[in-house]
Structures are given as structure tokens and as C-alpha cells.
Amino acid sequence: MTLKLHCFGESGNAYKAALALELSGLDWEPIFVDFFNGAARTDAFRALNPMAEVPVLVDGETVLTQSGVIQLYVTEKTGRFGGTSPEDQREVLRWMFWDNHKLSSVAGNTRFLMNFLPEDKRPADVIAFQLGRLKAAYGVLEAHLAGREWIVGTAPTHADFCCCGYLFYPENFGFDRAAWPHIDAWLSRLESLPGWKHPYDLMTPARPENRRDTAKG
């Protein structure tokens, strides 16, 4: 049975789940959610996820929300990406929780404020504060990646898929790969994985200017 991931290309959290699914070898397909036009707030979508958020994974009678839960479901089905020892499994979860609190939540919010709001409604003081928080998070990740290829262990895990969730996007949110050489090298390693795809190629973007002919669906 084909797994269905309700998502859209601009969502970094959806990208975490989509990337794990794509690299796992599972049979899956993206189901486009026209988020910016209110599709996630419809009664039909709220029946899937009352939180009115993407991603949502549907596997037969199983409906899962929140990217981290979906990523761990990929591990349940495949045994991949969760860490190869109890110590590594705990470390993967530690970095997933850190990312959700310190990196992705701030990056996603800042990216929205800087790019998706009308220019006259962008709160400069809030954005400046958020950019400071992001710089600190990039510093933590940069220091951790010094001398190692992956965030946990010797192969890519959900820790990598979480922490890269927003870092491939072209929109400005205070991240310059060239300023963080260890992060840049790590992102290049992710890009070289068989099956890796850019978020705008893996999922259909909601904004027309971001759409590519290569998007999976």
C-alpha cells in the first residue's frame, strides 16, 4: 500500500518526513496541501489533523501527524535512520528535540516573517531577535559537526533529516552556508546521498514562483 504524505514544498517540517520516506525506499506519494490558500483549515483536512498542520501521513487506517512521529514510523517499518545502538537512539532523539526547539521552530518562523508576510507587516525587532537565536543554534551545530560526518554515529539518521529541514531553502532567514564550513560540508554529504532531493523537487510548492517541473507530486 502506498503511504500518502499530505504536505507542500515550503514546509521544512514536511520536508523532514518526505526526505526520510524518500531515502527509506518505502512506497509513498506526496499529497499537495494548498496551505497559503487555507486548505489546512478546511473541515476535510481538520478531520485528518485537528491541529491544521502538515505533514500528515496516512498509511491505511494509520494517520500520523508531527514530523518526528512520522520519521520514527519510517524506522518502525524499515529499521533505518533511528540509530544502531540504544545510546545512538537516545542521541538521535536528543538532536531531534533540540532541532524542534532551537533550530527548526525558529528558522521556520523567521523565514515566514521575512519572506511570506507583506513587507509592511514584517516586524523588524522580532526578526532581529530571531536572527540572534538562529546564529546561536547554527554555532552549536557547526561545533558539533567539526570532525564528524553525521550528527549521530557513522551514517545519516533522523537527527540529520531534522536539523537540515530548513537549511536547503533559498529564501533568506539568516543562514549562509558559506559562513558555516562544517555545516556546509555536512549539507553537501546529504545532497550526495542516493535519492536525495531538494524540497521543491520532492514536494509541490504552494507558491507558484517556487514550482519546478521536477516536483514529485
N, C-alpha and C positions, 0 to 999 in steps of 0.2 A: 504494500500500500504506500502510495506517495504521501510523504509528510507535506503539510501546507503551512508556510510561514507568512502570516499577514504582516506586511512591512512596507516601507518606502525608502528610497535611496538616501535621503538626507538624514535618516535616523542612525546615529552612531551605535545606539543600543541594539537596534535591529541588525546592524552590520556584525556585531559580535556573534549573534546567533546564526546569521546567514553564513558567515565565514566558517564557523565550526561545522555547520551542516555540509557546506561545500567541500571542505577538506576531509571530512569523515568518510566520504563515499556513500553516504545514505542517499536514497532516492527522495528528493524533495523539490518543491517548487515555490517560488515567491508569489504571494497574492497581493497585488498592489492596493494600498490604502491611500486614498487621496486626502491626506492629513490636513493640508492647508486649506482645503475647502470643506472641512468639517466632517469627513467620513468617519473618523474615530468617535464622534459624538452622537452618531445615529443609534436608534434603538437596536438595529440589527447588530451593529458592532458591539454595543454595550452588553448584548446577550452573550457575546464571546468573552468580553473583558469589561466588567463594570468600571475599571479604572480608566477606560477610554485611552489606552496607550498601546503602542506597538513596542516590541513584537508580540505576536500571539502565534503559538504553534498548535496545529491541530493534527493529531495522529489517531484517526478513527474516533473512538469515544474519548480519547485523552485530549484535553485542552490545557495548555500551559501558558502562563504569562510570566514576564520578567526575564530578561536576557540570561541572567545567571542560572536560573532554573532550567531554561531551555538548553543551555550549554551542558549542564550536568546530566540532562536527559540524553544528550548525544553520547556522553560517556556511558550511561546505563546501557544504551543499545549497542555500542561499539567497543567499549573498553578503552577508548582513546582519549587523550588530552587531559586526563584527570590527575596525572602523577602516577609514578610506578611504585611508590612505597607509601606507607602511612605518613611518614614525615613529609614527603613531597606533596601528598594530597592536602595536608594541612597548610603547607606553604602556598599551594595554588589557591586555596580558599582565602588565605590571608591577603594575597595580592588582588584577588577579585573584590574583596570587601574594601580594600584600600582604594582601588580604582573607582569603585562606585561612589565612595565618599569624597575622595580628594582630587580625582582627575576627571573622570567622565562626566560627573554631575556638574562640575564647574565648567569644563570645556563646552559641554552641550548648551548650557545656559548662556555662557558668554558668546558662543557662536551665534545663537539665536538673537541675542540683543544687538550684536554688531552687524548682522547680515540680513535678518529676516524681519526686523521691525522697520517701519518707515524711519528715515534718517532723523526727522524732527522729534521722534519719540524714543531715541536711544539715550539711556541715562548715563552720561559721561562719568559721573562719580562712581556709580555701581560698576561700570565696565572697568574702570581703573582699579578698583578694589579686587575684582575678579581676576584681572590680569596678574596682579601680585600673587594671589593664591596659586594661580596656574604656574607661574615661574617657580615657585617653591616646589610644586609637585613635579615639574619637569626635572628639577635638580635632584630630587630623591630618585627618580627613575634613572637618570643619567648616571648617578653614582653607583647604583645597584648593577647597572649593565657593564660597568667597567670590568674588563677581564672575563666576561661570560657571554655566551651566545644567546641564551634564552633566560627568561626571568626565573624559571624554576627548572632544575635538572639539566639534562643534555638534549632535550627535544622540545618542540613547541607544545604548550599546554594552554588551557583556558586562561591562565594568567596573562599570556601574551595576547590572546584574542581580545581579552577585556581591555588591557592597557593601550592597545593600538586602535581601539574602537573609533576614536575621533581623529587620529593623527594622520590619516591619509586624505582627509578632506582638504580641498583647495581654498575654502573660504578663510578669511582672516579671523583668528581668535587667539592671537598672541603666541603662535607656535611657528618657529622657523627651524626646519630640520638641520640646516647648516650650522646653527648655533649650538647644537647638541650632538656631537660626533658619535657618541656611543648609542644614543637613541637612533640616529640616522643609520648607522651600520645595522642595528637590530631590525629596523623597518625594511632595510634592503634584504635582509635574510628572509623576512616574512614574504616579501614580494617575490622571492625566488622559489618559494615552496610550490611544488606541482599542484595546480588547481587554484592558486591564489588569484583573486580578482579584486579590483578597485570597487568600493561600494557602489559607484554609479554604473558599473558594469554588472554587478551581482544582483542589484535590485533596481527597479524602475524609480527614478527620482520623481518627486511630486512637482518640482518646479521645472517648467519646460526648458529653461536655459541649461539645465544640468543633464538633460536626457541624451543618451548615446544609443546608437544602433546596436551596440553590443550587449545591452542590458538583458539579463536572463528572463525577466518577466515582471 
